[in-house]
């Protein structure tokens, strides 16, 4: 039993923290980081909370390991014009508190996420739906999007602002997950207590202990789950470490089963390490540096020149070879080469090439607008693989090429860094990255760089970019890819973030772990892990 929002809820967690037997009864321990926020689907846009949420909830659709999409809670998602969509739900789905998953479970959760008054980080994902501009913008404004209508318990309709042919593709992302009525208090707010012990409808449910802050998140299979990813193990425990080096050692000693990011210290040896099973293949993760316009000397034309100078002062090839042993590939754009439509010939991407003379010239041009003073710092979190090493290397390259005071600034944990980024209290540049929510190049663009988007950490705004992304969402085939290239050309001029590299999917597991497969998101297929 657990009290959530003033209500006492049964069956929202298992009485067991999981066994240790082999086979289907084995609990698999996996690497994780402490979530930044309570685990509310519309409030979580980082992997610390995102990975557990993906296992605790089920959406309208689910993604297979290869990125293909299958209906999960949805029986059908249909439209004749790509604007008006009708969603019909399958029978028999319920949350782990026993309440049914209904059309209202989705619509209420989406309306909550869309209301800016609720300050949900995934608010941007509801922008395509008609009526989002009217929700919560005035004291007596709309409480719900006009584009969402509940028809009956198993049916709801969605009206978009404009045609988006790939709209169903994104509906497996966590922003679109349902939540039960018990998540809300009497004022209609989702409670922190619910976020600390969420009640989902997915493959797993939390144990009674659930999320032990700064330690771990434990979950066991949900016996009532009816979807595509039925667990083959006895549960998952996301264990938190202060560095991936210590996590790697824990895999070697048998204290951790799965580490999904190999630290630089092991990249030259992990594939021949007899204490682990090694995995290394092309991946979809993207790494970057964000330098907000609000920082001194980074606004307007001066800021554009300084970002370009810093970008060309970074020798990406040297870092990917010397620090990451070739497990990273220097970036040519803002997306990922594993996606359909990708090209390495986006106009303007020469700004991503190391060119010391050009970097110095651009910096001198910026100095003519306003003379540089102070120092340049790059913030990173120490609990991510290779962050310390590459951040210090980048800072040294900037220092040596531009002749300025540049250094790396450490945060102990990811959630500490993200808090300052989200609160806009960070006063330095900072490392950023993207793990795709759904398999499309557009997912690397709109959610991160569109005006007001929830993951737009640098508060970038370019109306022409917004327009191109919107038009690309409605287009198909070559027409879509052409618009995406035009949008990226604008990004390469403005550089709201500096693309660094694409990350190989690397991992190690214990020798007794079976069923390891990377998904298209560069994550383990958790439900299939056994030992």
Buried (B, 14 or more C-beta within 10 A) or exposed (E): EBEBBEBEBEBBBBEEBBEEEEEEEBBBBBBBBBBBBBBBBBBBBBBBBBBBBBBBBBBBBBBEBEBEBEBBBBBEBEBEEBBBBBBBBBEEBBBBBBBBBBBBBBBBBBBBBBBEEBEBBBBBBBBBBBBBEBBBEEEEEBBBBBBBBBEEBBBBBBBBBEBBBBBBBBBBBBBBBBBBBBBBBEEEBBBEBBBBBBBBBBBBBBBBBBBEEEEBBBBBBBEBBBBBBEBBBBBBBBBBBEBBBEBBBBBBEEBBBBBBBBBBBBBEEBBEBEBBBBBBEBBBBBBBBBBBBEBEBBBEEBBBBBBBBBBBBBBBBEBBBBBBBEBBBBBBBBBBBBBEBBBEEBEBBEBBBBBBEBBBBBBEBBBEEBEBEEEBBBBBBBBBBBBBBBBBBBBEBBBEBBEBBBBBBEBEBBBBBBBBBBEEEBBBBBBBBBBBBBBBBBBBBBBBBBBEBBBBBBBBBBEEBBEBBBBBBBBEEEEBBBBBBBBBBBBBEBBBBBBBBBBBBBBBBBEEBBBBEBBBBBBBBBBBBBB
